[in-house]
Amino acid sequence: MVRISELASLEVINLEDGKVLGMIDDLKMDLNEGRITAIIIPAPSGLWGFITGGKDHVIPWRNVTKIGEDVILVRHREGARLTEVE
């Protein structure tokens, strides 16, 4: 079993291209069903950590393929866009 606090300390890696997408900032949950529906990764920051004005991204839970001790592996096709948080 994995705690939410443990998930937040793991980098998210895209299996399609090997890129580091970032670290989990938040989770979307379906409280009626009691399950996680998506992971939220913050927009990359710019020079010296200043925010670039980008939007956070949501990766559906169904795209999470493996949660390891050090990383979370997801499948995300090149050219497909991550859904933006509204």
Protein Blocks (a to p, Z undefined) as FASTA:
>chain_A
ZZfklmmmpccddfknopafbjcfbdcddfknopafbdcddddddeehiaehiacddddf
klpmbdcfkbccddddehiacdddZZ
